[in-house]
């Protein structure tokens, strides 16, 4: 008769990452290990060995059922994707983007580019201490640069953004809360060619809260508010934005699918005058990562999105590409 040795552990696991006392409780002799694992009592040739204690380390990311069913947070470091996706049409979202625009107001061309993105640092799936499907910590950063193609690609201005976010998701609702810094800087070439221009030290250190609803798998609406704890250089504390998005799910991911989006942004320093952005085009989305590449047309009308010139009024349309992590 073959002899199989099965060790049954008894102890506790509170998912705290601390060591737990695990006891070797029983040893069975049987020809059917599966039956022993199911702890069936039909075998009469079992014998019990005196139990002894040993200490083994446990992981904070793993939970075992001990005496009763219990599950704790399943943690991931550097997770794929985001729980709270960046707004498609929002002009100041950290991402990779490049857009060629014609400005109806200035009757000239502009080239706007965004170099940055938002990525996940840590995710907790199915947390037991909060009523969410998951929560995640994100890091974001970007520089939004405006070039003047009619002046040898002079840098006109650049806005810098950096922040950290806590995001959560429950069913089709998502939430975000965090902090971000934004500051605006005028280009050296622009100052040389416009010596009478007085640069401003536009800075805002803000707390932000947002929520979004995935009304259908292809339609989303959202809104958020940011309050500046520090606001200088013409910046004022309050900023709000809201919008809606339609992104068709591609039947064949390599073929892509259409998208359309609208965003409205209002800032206190311009008396909450609305800045309207409308976008439409074609997108490709990674089915596993959620990363998205878009190609399309864009239109903007309202106070300038380059905060160095926040008092300027822009009316622009053009062609762009966008990549969201």
Secondary structure, 3 states (H helix, E strand, C coil): CCCCCCCCEECCCCCCCCCEEEEECCECCCCCHHHHHCCCCCCCCCECCCCEEEEECCCCCCCCCCCCCCCCCEEEECCCCCCCCCCCCCCCCCCEEEEEEEECCCCEEEEEEEEEEEEEEEEEECCCCCCCCEEEEEEEEEEEEEEEHHHCCEEEEEEEEEEEEEEEEECCEEEEEEEEEEEEEECHHHHHHCCCCCCCCCEEEEEEEEEEEEEECCEEEEEEEEEEEEEECCCCCEEEEEEEEEECCCCCHHHCEEEEEEEEEEEHHHCCCEEEEEEEEEEEECCCCCCEEEEEEEEEEEECCCHHHCCCEEEEEEEEEEEEC
